[in-house]
Amino acid sequence: MARAIERIERDIAMQKEAISAIARELHSAYVSYLTILGATLQKQLILASYHLCTQGYPENLLKISLNQRQQLQQGIRKLGQKAAEQLLHYLHGEEVEEIEEVEEIEEIEEVKEVEEVNEDEKHPESKTQNPKYLDPSNPIELAEWQQDLEEAIVETLKKLSHDANFLLQKAGILPKKLPEPILAAAAAASEASAEVMPGPPNLLNIVIEINNDQESEDSSMTQIITINLRLGEIEFADTTLLSGRKQIRNILVNLNKLGRDYQKKQRELKIAEAEAAWRASWFE
């Protein structure tokens, strides 16, 4: 029985080495992927802002001064740059300092709540930690880290979209009052859909019904266009990014297989140890 336990332990040790190698490969793949994603999302944010301003609200763009347009464009670029930095910092469990434009947004209570979430992410218990803080040979911890990282990517895009829309609203491009719950629901439905949305990418184009008078049944249909960065559309715009995503998927397939084998061996070890313990305590 002792030899059987030793054999299983050797197998588990070899599996841990293989899983650690997968962890290094996965981390390296994400460094490459997030670097490309950061550059691509900046381009896509600028492109989406361009389409929104020139095709969605051309009259509003023409109303503001040259200086205001330049400030808006600079603010959009800064938001994209900081989001790109944030993506890489997630690998190290760090948070990027907010820029002036976003600090001004903090005056709105809703954005304050977003900032409170970001403050939570600064603490050591932040989910998106570097694998060096985890057990890279544990497939369960590694899978959880990967899932948390993917969630952080999506949340970064949501926050970037929100902050960009606020800048556009502040500049007088978007309406002063946006129906946040409706926009959030529409954005969530859009993200959940795998279909390519019609029109320019990374824009949310919806038509809502607005009551003209609380006591009146009269209502009007209003079209609203906002920034809505979607990971699928950003990846679709860059073949290198798509290739990086494919590489990550392939690594995860190997990780899942190793993980299943690892759990199977762990189960075998527990059974063998339990059998040995039973026999050690048994007497006639």
C-alpha positions as CSV (number, residue, x, y, z in Angstrom):
1,M,0.0,0.0,0.0
2,A,2.9,2.4,0.8
3,R,4.3,1.8,-2.7
4,A,0.9,2.6,-4.2
5,I,0.7,5.9,-2.3
6,E,4.3,6.8,-3.3
7,R,3.5,6.0,-7.0
8,I,0.3,8.3,-6.9
9,E,2.3,11.0,-5.2
10,R,4.9,10.9,-7.9
11,D,2.2,11.2,-10.5
12,I,0.7,14.2,-8.7
13,A,4.1,15.8,-8.5
14,M,4.6,15.4,-12.3
15,Q,1.1,16.8,-12.9
16,K,1.9,19.8,-10.7
17,E,5.0,20.6,-12.8
18,A,2.9,20.4,-15.9
19,I,0.2,22.6,-14.5
20,S,2.9,25.2,-13.4
21,A,4.2,25.2,-16.9
22,I,0.6,25.8,-18.2
23,A,0.3,28.7,-15.7
24,R,3.5,30.4,-17.0
25,E,2.2,29.9,-20.6
26,L,-1.2,31.3,-19.8
27,H,0.3,34.3,-18.0
28,S,2.6,35.0,-20.9
29,A,-0.3,34.6,-23.4
30,Y,-2.4,37.1,-21.4
31,V,0.4,39.7,-21.3
32,S,0.6,39.6,-25.1
33,Y,-3.2,39.5,-25.4
34,L,-3.8,42.4,-23.1
35,T,-1.1,44.5,-24.6
36,I,-2.7,44.2,-28.1
37,L,-6.2,44.6,-26.6
38,G,-5.1,47.9,-24.9
39,A,-3.9,49.3,-28.2
40,T,-6.9,48.1,-30.1
41,L,-9.5,49.4,-27.7
42,Q,-8.0,52.8,-27.8
43,K,-8.4,52.8,-31.6
44,Q,-11.9,51.5,-31.4
45,L,-12.9,54.0,-28.7
46,I,-11.7,56.9,-30.9
47,L,-13.5,55.4,-33.9
48,A,-16.7,54.9,-32.0
49,S,-16.5,58.4,-30.7
50,Y,-16.0,59.7,-34.2
51,H,-19.0,57.9,-35.6
52,L,-21.2,59.0,-32.6
53,C,-20.2,62.6,-33.0
54,T,-20.3,62.9,-36.8
55,Q,-23.2,60.6,-37.6
56,G,-25.2,60.3,-34.5
57,Y,-25.1,63.9,-33.2
58,P,-23.5,66.1,-36.0
59,E,-25.6,69.1,-35.0
60,N,-24.4,69.0,-31.4
61,L,-20.8,68.6,-32.5
62,L,-21.1,71.7,-34.7
63,K,-22.4,73.7,-31.8
64,I,-19.4,73.4,-29.6
65,S,-16.2,75.4,-30.2
66,L,-12.9,74.2,-31.6
67,N,-11.3,74.3,-28.1
68,Q,-14.2,72.2,-26.7
69,R,-13.8,69.6,-29.5
70,Q,-10.1,69.4,-28.8
71,Q,-10.7,69.0,-25.1
72,L,-13.2,66.2,-25.8
73,Q,-10.8,64.4,-28.1
74,Q,-8.0,64.7,-25.6
75,G,-10.2,63.4,-22.8
76,I,-11.3,60.4,-25.0
77,R,-7.6,59.6,-25.8
78,K,-6.6,59.8,-22.1
79,L,-9.5,57.5,-21.1
80,G,-8.4,54.9,-23.7
81,Q,-4.7,55.1,-22.6
82,K,-5.6,54.6,-18.9
83,A,-7.8,51.7,-19.7
84,A,-5.0,50.1,-21.7
85,E,-2.7,50.5,-18.7
86,Q,-5.3,49.1,-16.4
87,L,-5.6,45.9,-18.3
88,L,-1.9,45.1,-17.8
89,H,-2.0,46.2,-14.2
90,Y,-4.7,43.6,-13.5
91,L,-2.1,41.0,-14.0
92,H,-0.3,42.4,-10.9
93,G,-3.3,43.2,-8.8
94,E,-2.7,46.9,-9.1
95,E,-4.9,49.8,-9.9
96,V,-4.2,52.8,-12.2
97,E,-4.7,56.3,-10.8
98,E,-7.7,58.1,-12.2
99,I,-7.1,61.0,-14.5
100,E,-8.5,64.5,-14.2
101,E,-11.5,63.9,-16.4
102,V,-12.6,60.9,-14.4
103,E,-12.0,62.8,-11.1
104,E,-14.5,65.3,-12.2
105,I,-16.9,62.5,-12.9
106,E,-16.7,61.5,-9.3
107,E,-19.0,64.4,-8.5
108,I,-21.9,62.2,-9.8
109,E,-23.0,59.8,-7.1
110,E,-23.3,56.9,-9.6
111,V,-19.7,57.2,-10.6
112,K,-18.6,57.4,-7.0
113,E,-20.0,54.0,-6.5
114,V,-17.9,52.7,-9.4
115,E,-14.8,54.3,-7.7
116,E,-15.7,52.5,-4.5
117,V,-15.5,49.2,-6.3
118,N,-12.1,50.2,-7.7
119,E,-10.9,51.0,-4.2
120,D,-11.9,47.5,-3.1
121,E,-9.7,46.1,-5.9
122,K,-6.6,47.8,-4.4
123,H,-6.7,45.5,-1.4
124,P,-4.7,42.3,-1.3
125,E,-7.8,40.2,-1.5
126,S,-8.4,41.6,-5.0
127,K,-9.4,38.7,-7.3
128,T,-7.2,39.7,-10.2
129,Q,-3.8,38.8,-8.8
130,N,-0.7,37.7,-10.5
131,P,-0.3,33.9,-10.5
132,K,2.8,34.3,-8.4
133,Y,0.5,35.1,-5.5
134,L,-1.5,31.9,-6.2
135,D,-0.4,28.3,-6.3
136,P,0.4,28.0,-10.0
137,S,0.3,24.2,-9.6
138,N,-3.3,24.2,-8.4
139,P,-5.6,24.0,-11.5
140,I,-8.6,25.2,-9.5
141,E,-6.9,28.4,-8.3
142,L,-5.5,29.0,-11.8
143,A,-8.9,28.6,-13.4
144,E,-10.5,31.0,-10.9
145,W,-7.7,33.5,-11.5
146,Q,-8.4,33.3,-15.3
147,Q,-12.1,33.7,-14.8
148,D,-11.6,36.7,-12.5
149,L,-9.3,38.3,-15.1
150,E,-11.8,37.9,-17.9
151,E,-14.5,39.5,-15.6
152,A,-12.1,42.4,-14.9
153,I,-11.6,42.9,-18.7
154,V,-15.3,43.2,-19.3
155,E,-15.7,45.5,-16.3
156,T,-12.9,47.7,-17.7
157,L,-14.7,48.0,-21.0
158,K,-18.0,48.9,-19.2
159,K,-16.4,51.6,-17.1
160,L,-14.5,53.0,-20.1
161,S,-17.8,53.2,-22.0
162,H,-19.5,54.9,-19.1
163,D,-16.7,57.4,-18.6
164,A,-16.5,58.1,-22.3
165,N,-20.3,58.7,-22.5
166,F,-20.0,61.1,-19.5
167,L,-17.4,63.1,-21.3
168,L,-19.6,63.3,-24.4
169,Q,-22.5,64.3,-22.3
170,K,-20.4,66.9,-20.5
171,A,-19.3,68.3,-23.8
172,G,-22.9,68.7,-25.0
173,I,-22.9,65.9,-27.5
174,L,-25.1,63.4,-25.7
175,P,-28.4,64.4,-24.0
176,K,-28.0,65.8,-20.5
177,K,-30.3,63.1,-19.0
178,L,-29.6,59.5,-20.1
179,P,-31.9,56.7,-18.9
180,E,-29.1,54.8,-17.1
181,P,-31.2,51.7,-16.3
182,I,-32.4,51.3,-19.8
183,L,-29.0,51.8,-21.3
184,A,-27.5,49.3,-18.8
185,A,-30.1,46.7,-19.7
186,A,-29.6,47.3,-23.4
187,A,-25.8,47.1,-23.1
188,A,-26.0,43.9,-21.1
189,A,-28.3,42.4,-23.8
190,S,-25.9,43.5,-26.5
191,E,-22.9,42.0,-24.7
192,A,-24.7,38.7,-24.2
193,S,-25.5,38.5,-27.9
194,A,-22.9,36.9,-30.1
195,E,-24.4,38.6,-33.2
196,V,-22.5,41.4,-34.9
197,M,-24.6,44.6,-34.4
198,P,-25.6,46.6,-37.4
199,G,-23.9,50.0,-38.0
200,P,-20.5,51.2,-36.7
201,P,-19.0,48.9,-34.0
202,N,-19.0,49.6,-30.3
203,L,-22.0,51.8,-30.4
204,L,-25.4,51.2,-28.6
205,N,-28.2,52.5,-30.8
206,I,-31.6,52.2,-29.2
207,V,-35.0,53.9,-29.5
208,I,-36.9,54.6,-26.3
209,E,-40.4,56.0,-25.6
210,I,-40.4,59.2,-23.5
211,N,-43.6,60.6,-21.9
212,N,-44.0,64.3,-22.7
213,D,-46.1,64.9,-19.6
214,Q,-46.6,62.9,-16.5
215,E,-50.4,63.4,-16.6
216,S,-50.6,62.9,-20.3
217,E,-50.6,59.7,-22.3
218,D,-48.8,61.5,-25.1
219,S,-45.3,60.1,-25.7
220,S,-42.5,60.4,-28.3
221,M,-39.9,58.0,-29.6
222,T,-36.3,59.2,-29.1
223,Q,-33.2,57.6,-30.6
224,I,-30.2,57.5,-28.3
225,I,-26.7,56.5,-29.4
226,T,-23.9,55.9,-26.8
227,I,-20.5,54.3,-26.6
228,N,-20.8,50.6,-25.8
229,L,-17.4,48.8,-26.1
230,R,-17.9,45.1,-26.7
231,L,-15.0,42.7,-26.4
232,G,-16.3,40.6,-29.3
233,E,-16.3,43.6,-31.6
234,I,-12.9,44.8,-30.5
235,E,-11.4,41.4,-31.1
236,F,-13.1,41.1,-34.5
237,A,-11.3,44.4,-35.5
238,D,-7.8,42.9,-35.0
239,T,-6.7,39.6,-36.4
240,T,-3.7,39.5,-34.1
241,L,-6.1,39.9,-31.1
242,L,-8.2,37.1,-32.4
243,S,-5.2,34.9,-32.7
244,G,-4.3,35.7,-29.1
245,R,-7.7,34.8,-27.9
246,K,-7.4,31.5,-29.8
247,Q,-4.1,30.8,-28.1
248,I,-5.6,31.4,-24.7
249,R,-8.5,29.0,-25.5
250,N,-6.1,26.3,-26.5
251,I,-4.1,26.7,-23.3
252,L,-7.3,26.5,-21.3
253,V,-8.3,23.3,-23.1
254,N,-4.9,21.8,-21.9
255,L,-5.5,23.2,-18.4
256,N,-8.9,21.7,-18.1
257,K,-7.6,18.2,-19.2
258,L,-4.7,18.4,-16.7
259,G,-7.1,19.7,-14.1
260,R,-9.4,16.7,-14.5
261,D,-6.5,14.3,-14.3
262,Y,-5.1,16.1,-11.3
263,Q,-8.4,15.9,-9.4
264,K,-8.7,12.2,-10.3
265,K,-5.2,11.5,-8.9
266,Q,-6.0,13.5,-5.8
267,R,-9.1,11.3,-5.3
268,E,-7.0,8.1,-5.8
269,L,-4.5,9.4,-3.2
270,K,-7.2,10.1,-0.6
271,I,-8.7,6.6,-1.1
272,A,-5.2,4.9,-0.9
273,E,-4.4,6.9,2.3
274,A,-7.8,6.1,3.8
275,E,-7.3,2.4,3.1
276,A,-3.9,2.5,4.7
277,A,-5.2,4.3,7.7
278,W,-8.0,1.7,8.1
279,R,-5.6,-1.2,7.9
280,A,-3.2,0.5,10.4
281,S,-5.9,0.8,13.0
282,W,-7.6,-2.6,12.4
283,F,-6.9,-5.4,14.7
284,E,-8.6,-8.8,15.3
